[in-house]
Amino acid sequence: METPALLDTGLMAAPPLDRDDAAALFDLPRAASDCRIVVAMSGGVDSSVVAALAHASGAEVIGITLQLYDYGAATGRKGACCAGDDIRDARAVADRLGIAHYVFDHESAFREDVVEQFADEYLAGRTPVPCIRCNMGPKFTDLFRMARELGADCLATGHYVRRVMGADGVELHRAFDPARDQSYFLYGTTEAQLEYLRFPLGGMPKPQVRALAEAAGLRNAAKPDSQDICFVPDGNYAKIVTKVRPEGAAPGAIVHAATGAVLGEHKGIVHFTVGQRKGLEIGGQPEPLYVIGLDAASREVRIGPKRMLAVHAARITETNRIGPLPDAPLTVKVRSLAKPVPVTLEGDLGGGAAVTIRFATPEFGVAPGQAAVIYAGERVIGGGWIDSTEKVEA
């Protein structure tokens, strides 16, 4: 869908939220005045602008906030989603717009499905991506059920991705603004979910979103973006893991991956991820050393020179595919901030099947537990969880 002309011009001082242009962003099945839109409201500026645009369209709007994990309130840190301050911000925006707003307590489900799995993955020597698990669980599965129970025509979120109608049906594409693109975190979206979802911010740069927030008089127009995982707002992952799973603090050996020599001792494998260089505290080596692998059973952190990080291929599991596989070159991102690199697939992507992705040139720092997200140009094809890798140098 093309971005409406009103929203093509970058920053705007204080524009009116035109009804027709706002309605076009939601691709509604009939006149907006006859529709109901449920908006997932985190309390941040992005989802608040989505609520304002939905309201401006003339549709009936209901905001829903999931109370997931109130760690922000405990640390006194602003900007972490799902904390107490954010719920109050979401409610204030709903009051400003004059829309209904509901808060649902999902802390126990979030802890079990996201936080505890996050800790277990670290204990297993893997590098988890809890934001994807959250999108695949509480954020979409539960919100979908609620939105449908409320009779909504669609569920709208503040994610920076684009929903595009292609020749074979609805497709998921990267955001217009590459600096804001969140497609990596949404590869697990099913086709049925994508039919129902709307992402009205996918065609906008962030400054424009803030300008719209100012125009709508939203109290959080200048609110800082959250930079961390919501339940780890201070960035100290190991503290959270050892709080949930105290055994994560068990010490072990730091071993050279090539020679087997013990070079030191660590205070728990939860402090390390594949590709890490800092924090090893190993001196006197002839070249820089990196974490090459983690052995959870023996609690060994295996380190070596950068060349030992190179891999030919990776096996991914629990795969999802969005739409048909195109007859076009494919690329893959193995980390959220990684550059897409050329890849070929061995196996049938989707339906949870295991697939091997083979890199055109050796790739470095591919960590089990992370997601591998596959693209054809701007379109998200799907992806899966990295289970294992084939190293260039054993």
Stockholm file with secondary structure:
# STOCKHOLM 1.0

chainA/1-394         METPALLDTGLMAAPPLDRDDAAALFDLPRAASDCRIVVAMSGGVDSSVVAALAHASGAEVIGITLQLYDYGAATGRKGACCAGDDIRDARAVADRLGIAHYVFDHESAFREDVVEQFADEYLAGRTPVPCIRCNMGPKFTDLFRMARELGADCLATGHYVRRVMGADGVELHRAFDPARDQSYFLYGTTEAQLEYLRFPLGGMPKPQVRALAEAAGLRNAAKPDSQDICFVPDGNYAKIVTKVRPEGAAPGAIVHAATGAVLGEHKGIVHFTVGQRKGLEIGGQPEPLYVIGLDAASREVRIGPKRMLAVHAARITETNRIGPLPDAPLTVKVRSLAKPVPVTLEGDLGGGAAVTIRFATPEFGVAPGQAAVIYAGERVIGGGWIDSTEKVEA
#=GR chainA/1-394 SS CCCCGGGSSSCCSSCCCCHHHHHHTTTCSSCGGGCEEEEECCSSHHHHHHHHHHHHTTSEEEEEEEECCCHHHHHTCTTCTTSHHHHHHHHHHHHHHTCEEEEEECHHHHIIIIIHHHHHHHHTTCCCCHHHHHIIIIIIIIHHHHHHHTTCSEEECCCSEEEEEETTEEEEEECSSTTTCCGGGGTTCCHHHHHHEECTTTTSCHHHHHHHHHHTTCTTTTCCCCCSCTTCTTSCHHHHHHHHCGGGGCCEEEEETTTCCEEEEESCGGGCCTTCCTTCCCCSCSSCCEEEEEETTTTEEEEECGGGGCEEEEEEEEEEECSCCCSSCEEEESSTTSCCEEEEEESCCSTTCCEEEEEEEEESCCCTTSEEEEEETTEEEEEEEEEEEEESCC
#=GC SS_cons         CCCCGGGSSSCCSSCCCCHHHHHHTTTCSSCGGGCEEEEECCSSHHHHHHHHHHHHTTSEEEEEEEECCCHHHHHTCTTCTTSHHHHHHHHHHHHHHTCEEEEEECHHHHIIIIIHHHHHHHHTTCCCCHHHHHIIIIIIIIHHHHHHHTTCSEEECCCSEEEEEETTEEEEEECSSTTTCCGGGGTTCCHHHHHHEECTTTTSCHHHHHHHHHHTTCTTTTCCCCCSCTTCTTSCHHHHHHHHCGGGGCCEEEEETTTCCEEEEESCGGGCCTTCCTTCCCCSCSSCCEEEEEETTTTEEEEECGGGGCEEEEEEEEEEECSCCCSSCEEEESSTTSCCEEEEEESCCSTTCCEEEEEEEEESCCCTTSEEEEEETTEEEEEEEEEEEEESCC
//
